[in-house]
Structure formats: structure tokens, C-alpha cells
Amino acid sequence: MTPHRIGGRVLALTAGTALGLGALAVALPVTESRPATVTLTADAVSPAVTLGTDTVRAGGEVSFTVAGFPAGGTLSVKFDDATLLEQFTIGDDGTVTAAVTVPAGTSAGTGHWLRFLAPQTSVRSADLTVTTASPSPSPSPSPSPTAEPAVKLTGGASVTAGDKVAFSLSGFAEGQTVTVKLDDTTILTRFSKAVTADGTFSGSVTIPASTSAGAHWLRFLAPDPATSLKADLKVTAAATSGGGSSTGGSSGDTDSGSGGRGSSGGSGSSGGSGSTGDADSTGGTGSTGGAGSGGSGSSDSSSPSVSLTAGARVAAGGKVSFRVTGFPAGQQLTVKLDDAEIIGQWQGGIGSDGTFSGTVTVPSDTPAGAHWLRFLAPNPATSLKASFTVTSSSATATASSDAGDGTTAVSATPVPAASGEPAAATNSAGAKARITASQVQPGGTLHFEVTKFPAGETVTVKLDDEDILGQWKADAQGSYEGDVTVPAGTSVGAHWLRFLAPNPPTSLKVAFTVTGAAGTGSASSSSTTAPVLTEEKTLTAAASLEAPVSYATIAWSAAAAAAGGAAGAAATTLFVVRRRPAAVASGG
């Protein structure tokens, strides 16, 4: 571009001038008489893994350090892409330094490896050689050769949620690292090289305040030789002290005892869930105070909460929409029915702001009556319960009627099938995402298919680049076919699905329209507007990387700017060109 002169000066491109396209920036002309201040940010560090050793005995421990991973996310470590060994929370600087234990039954030989996974990130370690576990050394006088590993809860086997549990170990190997888990799911703490020369160790762990009342257990793990001990534990609910509470549900749990919706519920003197109420940290389906007369029940926005966004009555086989807030950012969300069956799980689905919205399907054989959903997340352990009612059949549910318990019943009338022309998106690498219909009512289902996506990688489908609707694993050809449900609370109008996968990063956007129910005066499903076929092309100076991104974006990196302005940035600048075809080919 030919430079223009204004007042005898050549217009300067400045890296600090924002174009306003998302989080990235491009230079714009400035006419300041003084040099413009330039704020540079460091380039993102490429994900990398370093192992502490390349040889380990079966049952032994491998230390590692990862860097450049998504800050605050969950790091999962797999052995040979098959066995999940452990999960860790990634630090704010994108690093984790820890250790994992190789399964004791691993066959000796070369060709083993560790896989490090995080949202949109997957790195394979260097090859790892596993040797046969060495025979146990001759026992020393201490501990006794006949001593077996043992654990004792020295403060008793009953604890209040939020309090500490003291324990002592014996019969362990000197120098072992001890890991303590709650219910074989949540790592409470790790004591590095804690076991003393006599094979003993004493310590304590804190039971998360959100732990539900009832029977639980602690698992004590140590490597080389692999040791695993279980100690049963009874947890009682943390006492409530009244005052403003965010834990009383808007309708109260069905088993909330004397709290819940009673006259002393909400923010009254006996707290949200009542002194003899449910063990969970929340009651009912709301995120604010209970329905009692005890107070206004204003909530703390940082406290975990869950709400059923489309009501609390549904027919068996129907869908329940929900929203959680205040949950651990970047963690996996699991939804269980009646604390038994997992009916939804989203790995790394919780947003950076601690929120997530989605839907789950109530099994068609669920009996009519009162039920609940359990919402679980790790690091820190979070567990909330939301009650709802299953009607006997779709014919017995009435639309928008008062259920008599402070909730609103929702219609169980089946949502009509999606309609309209197919829509699709492709990228220059040949990856394609396609939906078979482009018009759907809220609560309806869209059928999709992806092809030539990264083989064996997780395909994530998001609504409007916000809510994760589902995650699936692509097959060896990079294909997957399935369905997603548009949340019942989705507004009428234009929306899109985002299809994402890592290794290499792949992102495609397919537009569709949410229509109103017949007779509502909303957008009609008979609209003849052709769906938009979005083609996302990636132009990059780095031939080895082709990573489509959302929206047209120009990235100017700090390092490139320092290396020589616009010319230096050219090597790391990605351009995404979106073109709208004159006509949409039928069939997507």
C-alpha cells in the first residue's frame, strides 16, 4: 500500500492500535506528534512436555513438567492413549509439575508413552521404556518383614464437611509419595516423599465443605511398590448459621427436612437447607434463598448454584435444560440422575467464568414422581442437587401451569422435527461440518455430521460460541454423526453451531434459525430464506500449521513486531476469509 503523507510525516503503523476484532489486533495509522506508546504482549508458548526419566519400572513413578497449556484448565495424563492415570489443575502460568504412576501390570519394553490432554491441547511425550519391577529388597529390621501396609483414621471415622481428618500409615516403603483421594475421584492432597525410615507417616486432609452427607471413603496411594488402601468415612453436613444464604432452593428439595421451603428457610435463622435438611450445599432448583419467610435470600454471586432453566417438570424421555454458575473454571461437569446414573458429562466444559448451560435427557424408563439431578465438578470438589418431577407421560403434562410448589410446569408435547434446507461449512484442509436441516424450534434436535476432522480427536459442538451442547470422539477417518439439542430457552432468530477439534486445531461454523412454535407469531418455520453456507479459509505463512479460527481476525504478535514491524509479523499473522456464496447448493 502506498504510504500517504500528512503534515510532512508518513503515517505509522503501530502494534498497539486495536482494530476491535476480538482479542487480537492489527496496526492502524496514527498522526500523534509524539511517538505512540506500544504495549506488547508475549507470544503464547507452544504446549510442551518434559519427562523426568525415559526409563521406569512397572509400578514406578514418572515425574513431568508441562508448559504452554491452557491456564486454569484440567490436565489429564493417559498411559499409551488407553489408561487415564491422573488429572491435575493447570496453573495460571500454563504449567504443571507433578508425577504419575505407571500401572504395575505394564509389559516391559520400549514403545510406551504418556499423553497429556487439556482443552484443545494434546501432546504426546517422548517414548518411555518400562522395565520389569525389581524384586523387593531384603527387608531391614525396621519395618518388620511381616508388616503389611495399613491405615488408621486417628481422629475417628466421622467428620463434618469442611473439617480435617487425621490419619496414620504404617508398613509403607521409605521415601514414598502418598496421594490421598476422596471417593476415588477427587485428589485432596499429595505428600511428597513423606514416608519415614520406619515405614510410617501421619498427616491430615480437609474434606471439602461441599461434600454430601453420608458414606464416603479415603484412598491412600503410593508407588514403587504400588500400594492402595481404603478407609471408610462418614460425613455429616456442614452446619448452617442463618444470614444471607445462597443455598436455599426456590422450590426446596423434596427431602429437605425442616429447612427448604418452610417458614425458617431461605435466609432465615435456620439457613437455606435447614438444620436437618439435605446434605447438599444447595436446595431445590434455584440459586437464591428459599421460599420461606425468613428473609430475602440474596445470593453471593461467587457461590456455586444451579437452576433448571426450562422448569422442573418433564415427561420420561424428555429433556431438562440447566445452567450452573460459580463452578470450578475449566473443569469437567458431570450430571447424574438420582445420584446413580450419569446422563451427561462435558470434559473441560465449564467456562472461565464458572458457568455452563446445557441439557440432559431423562431416561424413558424413569418412573413418574420426584427425582433429582446431581451436578458434580472437581478441583475444588463441587456437588449440587436440583429436584424435578417426572410426569407419567407426555399427555399428563400441562404447558405453563403452576405446579403448586413454586415451579412452573413445562409442556411435554414433542417438539416438531427440524426443517429447512441443509447447511454446511468447510475449510481449506477439507474438513466439513453439516446439519441436515437449518430451522428448528427451541428444545428441538439438529442432526449433524463431520468428516475429515482430526482422526480420533474429541469433537466439541457449541451453540453461538458459548454453550457446549456435546462432545464426541471422531473415528479413525475423522468422521462422526450425531444429534444436538437446542436448549429450550434459546431465543427465536439467527444462531450457529461451532464444531471444534484439536490436533490440528479445526473450527467450523454452521448457521441455522430458531423458529417459534406454530401460531405464536414468531418466525415461521416455513421461511424460504436459504441457509448461509459459511466457508472458512485459512491463509498462513507457516505452511505446517492450518488452524481455522472464529471470525475474521488479524493477529499481530509482540515478537514479530519487535523483529521488524509489519514484515516481521507476516510470518505469524493468520487471516480468515469468510465468503458468502451467491447461491447455496442443495445438500450442503
Sequence and secondary structure as in RCSB ss.txt:
>XXXX:A:sequence
MTPHRIGGRVLALTAGTALGLGALAVALPVTESRPATVTLTADAVSPAVTLGTDTVRAGGEVSFTVAGFPAGGTL
SVKFDDATLLEQFTIGDDGTVTAAVTVPAGTSAGTGHWLRFLAPQTSVRSADLTVTTASPSPSPSPSPSPTAEPA
VKLTGGASVTAGDKVAFSLSGFAEGQTVTVKLDDTTILTRFSKAVTADGTFSGSVTIPASTSAGAHWLRFLAPDP
ATSLKADLKVTAAATSGGGSSTGGSSGDTDSGSGGRGSSGGSGSSGGSGSTGDADSTGGTGSTGGAGSGGSGSSD
SSSPSVSLTAGARVAAGGKVSFRVTGFPAGQQLTVKLDDAEIIGQWQGGIGSDGTFSGTVTVPSDTPAGAHWLRF
LAPNPATSLKASFTVTSSSATATASSDAGDGTTAVSATPVPAASGEPAAATNSAGAKARITASQVQPGGTLHFEV
TKFPAGETVTVKLDDEDILGQWKADAQGSYEGDVTVPAGTSVGAHWLRFLAPNPPTSLKVAFTVTGAAGTGSASS
SSTTAPVLTEEKTLTAAASLEAPVSYATIAWSAAAAAAGGAAGAAATTLFVVRRRPAAVASGG
>XXXX:A:secstr
    EETTEE EEETT    BTTB   EEE  SS             EEEES SEEETT EEEEEEES  TT EE
EEEETTTEEEEEEE  TTS EEEEEE  TT  SEEEE EEEEETTEEEE   EEEE         SSS TT   E
EE TT SEEETTSEEEEEEES  TT  EEEEETTTEEEEEETT   TTS EEEEEE  TT  SEEEEEEEEETTT
TEEEEEEEEEE      SS S S SS  TT TTSTTSTT TTSTT SS TTS SSSS SS SS  SSSS      
TTS EEEETT SEEETT EEEEEEES  TT  EEEEETTTEEEEEETT S TTS EEEEEE  TT  SEEEEEEE
EETTTTEEEEEEEEEESSGGG  TT B SSS B    S     BS  EEEEETT  EEEES SEE TT EEEEEE
ES  TT EEEEEETTTEEEEEEE  TTS EEEEEE  TT  SEEEEEEEEETTTTEEEEEEEEE   TTSSS  T
T       EEEEEEES TT     SSS     HHHHHHHHHHHHGGG EEEEEE  SS  TT 
